[in-house]
């Protein structure tokens, strides 16, 4: 199991779909060699330097946290079933209600689609809150997500970063 990096009243909790096998094995978020999360976060302005996955807890110092929608590690997120998302929803709601981040950012559309029940999700800010937190949906930084270049990911994340600076 990959441990959440979370505290009360953070500015942002980034929510991955589920842990990759490498992250679960290492015990650190986004530790897979091809995952671009740490690079994107830095290049978009969230951190003054690029954090290494082994130092993932440092993210709390910047007011950000990490969690996953579903706890079960897989090599690909599409290996998860609808039932797994359904079973994870109540625990996820409890977590967000307890920790009350200003924003919850779903990395990729899959988890938010499952949790919201919506079939069509736009990228960016969502019109409704989730357990009192504003919601954004940003592209997943997984190396398997070939639909977004590094530059496109950085631009998407910069838009969100500008939002939280208001």
N, C-alpha and C positions, 0 to 999 in steps of 0.2 A: 504494500500500500504506500502511496505517495502522500506525505503529510501536507496539509494545507499550510500556507504561510499567510496568516490572517490575524487581525487585531480589530478591536472596536474602532469605529468611526474613521476608517481609512478613506482617502480620497477615491481610490479605485481598487476594486478587486477584479483582476483579470481571471476569466473562467475558461479554461481549456475544455475540450470535449471530454477527454479521458487521458490518463497517462499513457505514454508510449512505453514499450517494454524496456528500453534503455533507461528512461527516467525512473521507472519503478525499480529497476535493478540498482541504479545509482542512488536513489533516494533524493534526487534533485530534479526540479521542474525544468523542462525543455533542455535536457542534457544530450539529446540525440544530435549527432554531428551535423545533420542536415537541417535542423530546426533553426530558424532565423529570428526567434523571439528576442533574444538578448541584443542582437545587432540592431534589429528594428527599433526596439525600445530606446536604445541609446541614440541612434540616428534621428529619431523623431523628436528628441529633446527631453524625454522622461528622466534620463539619468545623465550625469556629467561625464561618465565613462561607461564602457561596455562591461557589464557584470558577467562573470563566468557562472555557469550553472552551479558549480560547487559552492558558490557564495550567494545562492538565491535568497537566503534570509535577509540579506542587506536591503532588499527591496522595501522592507518595512520602514527603513530609515527615510525613504523618500515618500512615504505615505501610501504605498501600494501593496497589495496582497495578491496571492495566487491560490486558486482552487480549481477543481475539475467538476464537471457536471455529473459524470459517472466515475466511480472509483476503480473499476476493473481495467487493468492495463491490457492493451492490445497492440498489435503491430500497425493496424489501420483502424481509424475511427469507424469506418463503415462495417466493422465486425460486430458492433454493438446492436442489440435488438431494441425495438420499441418498448418492450417490457422492461428492459434495463433502465431506460430513460424514465418510464412511468414510475418504477420503484425508487428511483433516485430523487424524484421531484420533491417529495415531502421533506426529506432530510435537507435538501438544498434550500428550500423555503425557510426552514428553521434556522439554518446557518446564516442566511442573509438577514433575516429578522433580528437575530441575536447580535450580529456584528455591525449592522447598519452602515455599510459603505455609502458614500455619496453617489458613486457610480458602480454598476456592475457591467463589465464588458465581456460579452460572449465572443470567443475567438472562433469564428466560423458560424454558419447559420444553423447547423444541425441541432445543437443543444437548445438554442432559443426557440427553434421551431417546435421541438418536442415539448419544452416546458410551457410555451405560450399556447400551443395548439393551433398556431397559424401555419398555413401552408406556404404563403408568400411573405418573405421577409426582405426588406430593403437593407442595404448596408447603411451604417451610421446610426444616428439617434432614433430611438423608437418612441412612439407616441405615448406609451404607457409605462408606468413604473413597475418594478418587480419588488414586492415586499418593501416598498418605501424607497428604493434606490432607482435613480435614473438609469436607463438601459441604452447601451450602444452595442452594435454588432459590427465587429471588424473582421477582416479576412484572417484566416488561420495561417500562422507562420510556418507550419510544417513543410518540410522539404517535399512532401508528397503533393502539396498544393501548388501545382505548376501553373495555375491560372493567374497567379500574381507574381510579378518580378519583385526583386528586392526594392527597387525604386517605387513601385506601385504600393507595396506594403508600407513603406516609410511615409509616403504621401497620405495614405488612409489614416495612419496612426498620428500624423502631424495634425490632421483636422481635429481629431479627438483631443489631442494635447492642447490645442488652441482653445477648445471648449472648456477644459478644466481650469484654464488660466483666467477665465472671466470672473 
